Amino acid sequence: MKSLVVLGLWVASASGCTSTPANIAGDYTVGVTNRDNGCNFPNWTVGGMTAGVDVKIAESGSNVTADVTGGTGAVLDFAFGSSAFTGPIDGNMLDLTLEGTRVQQTGTCTYTYNGEIIATANGDTMTGRINYTPATNGNSSCTAVAGCLTYQEFNGSRPPQ
């Protein structure tokens, strides 16, 4: 019986275990490639690339902020109301979100767009995907945007640490 309790405690502690966060803080230069445009963003060219996007990453324990700066940051500020993605890092895996505050409307549907960065860090490089999805008021006139997904793939690097 005692060994079952010890085993149960070990399983419980291992299942909640996270990896030590990688040191990813720094100034990154990122290249982004547009992929599927399921949300019909204007001026979106599938396969279109943007090079030289500046991203400043700050780390505090297992929390990360990735602030997109420069011209691309200004575009995000205009479209989403912010240019900063925040969230956890677990080992070298990131899952950061940007909750949009710029309200849009179609008929009686009101919505914002949210962004999510899912990335893997490897030393001074990072690769991943940025998903853009709407958050609607649930009105029946939201069918044109509800459930859509537009995304980009990216890779970036920082100077060696």
For each residue, the residues with C-beta under 8 A, 3 or more apart:
1: 4 5
2: 5 6
3: 6 7
4: 1 7 8
5: 1 2 8 9
6: 2 3 9 10
7: 3 4 10 11
8: 4 5 11 12
9: 5 6 12 13
10: 6 7 13 14
11: 7 8 14 15
12: 8 9 15 16
13: 9 10 16 17
14: 10 11 17
15: 11 12
16: 12 13
17: 13 14
18: 62 90 91
19: 90 91 92
20: 91
21: 24 59 61 62 64 89 90 91
22: 89 91 92 121
23: 59 161
24: 21 57 59 64 89 92 94 121 126
25: 57 58 59
26: 56 57 124 158 159 161
27: 54 55 56 57 158 159
28: 54 55 56 57 126 156 157 158
29: 52 53 54 55 156 157 158
30: 52 53 54 55 126 154 155 156
31: 49 50 51 52 53 154 155 156
32: 49 50 53 72 130 152 153 154
33: 47 48 49 152 153 154
34: 37 44 45 46 47 48 49 152
35: 46 151 152 153
36: 46 149 150 151
37: 34 40 41 44 46 150
38: 148 149 150
39: 113 132 133 134 145 148 149 150
40: 37 44 148 150
41: 37 44 132 150
42:
43:
44: 34 37 40 41 48 150
45: 34 48
46: 34 35 36 37
47: 33 34
48: 33 34 44 45
49: 31 32 33 34
50: 31 32 53 72
51: 31
52: 29 30 31
53: 29 30 31 32 50 68 70 72 154 156
54: 27 28 29 30 68 69 70 72 73
55: 27 28 29 30 66 67 68 69 156
56: 26 27 28 66 67 69
57: 24 25 26 27 28 64 65 66 67 158
58: 25 64 65 67
59: 21 23 24 25 63 64 89
60: 63 64
61: 21
62: 18 21 88 89 90
63: 59 60 86 87 88 89
64: 21 24 57 58 59 60 86 87 88 89 94 96
65: 57 58 84 85 86 96
66: 55 56 57 84 85 86 94 96 117
67: 55 56 57 58 73 83 84 85
68: 53 54 55 72 73 76 83 84 85
69: 54 55 56 72 73 83
70: 53 54 73 74
71: 74 75
72: 32 50 53 54 68 69 75 76 83
73: 54 67 68 69 70 76 77 83
74: 70 71 77 78 83
75: 71 72 78 79
76: 68 72 73 79 80 82 83 98 115
77: 73 74 80 81 82 83
78: 74 75 102
79: 75 76 100 102 113
80: 76 77 83 98 100 101 102 112 113 114 115
81: 77 100 101 102 112
82: 76 77 98 99 100 101
83: 67 68 69 72 73 74 76 77 80 98
84: 65 66 67 68 98
85: 65 66 67 68 96 97 98 115 116 117
86: 63 64 65 66 96 97 98
87: 63 64 94 95 96 97 117
88: 62 63 64 94 95
89: 21 22 24 59 62 63 64 92 93 94 121
90: 18 19 21 62 93
91: 18 19 20 21 22
92: 19 22 24 89 120 121 122
93: 89 90 119 120 121
94: 24 64 66 87 88 89 117 118 119 120 121 126 128
95: 87 88 116 117 118
96: 64 65 66 85 86 87 116 117 119
97: 85 86 87 114 115 116 117
98: 76 80 82 83 84 85 86 114 115 116
99: 82 112 114 135
100: 79 80 81 82 112 113 114 115 135
101: 80 81 82 112
102: 78 79 80 81 112 113
103: 110 111 112
104: 110 111 112 113
105: 109 110 111
106: 109 111 141 142 144 145
107: 139 141
108: 139 141
109: 105 106 136 137 139 141 142 144 145
110: 103 104 105 136 137 139
111: 103 104 105 106 134 135 136 137 142 145
112: 80 81 99 100 101 102 103 104 134 135
113: 39 79 80 100 102 104 132 133 134 135
114: 80 97 98 99 100 132 133 134 135
115: 76 80 85 97 98 100 130 131 132
116: 85 95 96 97 98 130 131 132 133
117: 66 85 87 94 95 96 97 128 129 130
118: 94 95 128 129 131
119: 93 94 96 126 127 128 129 154
120: 92 93 94 126 127 128
121: 22 24 89 92 93 94 125 126
122: 92 125 126 127
123:
124: 26 157 158 159 160 161
125: 121 122 155 156 157
126: 24 28 30 94 119 120 121 122 154 155 156 157
127: 119 120 122 153 154 155 156
128: 94 117 118 119 120 153 154
129: 117 118 119 151 152 153 154
130: 32 115 116 117 151 152 153 154
131: 115 116 118 149 150 151
132: 39 41 113 114 115 116 149 150 151
133: 39 113 114 116 148 149
134: 39 111 112 113 114 142 145 146 148
135: 99 100 111 112 113 114
136: 109 110 111 139 142 145 146
137: 109 110 111 142
138: 142
139: 107 108 109 110 136 142
140: 143
141: 106 107 108 109 144
142: 106 109 111 134 136 137 138 139 145 146
143: 140 146
144: 106 109 141
145: 39 106 109 111 134 136 142 148
146: 134 136 142 143
147:
148: 38 39 40 133 134 145
149: 36 38 39 131 132 133
150: 36 37 38 39 40 41 44 131 132
151: 35 36 129 130 131 132
152: 32 33 34 35 129 130
153: 32 33 35 127 128 129 130
154: 30 31 32 33 53 119 126 127 128 129 130
155: 30 31 125 126 127
156: 28 29 30 31 53 55 125 126 127
157: 28 29 124 125 126
158: 26 27 28 29 57 124 161
159: 26 27 124
160: 124
161: 23 26 124 158
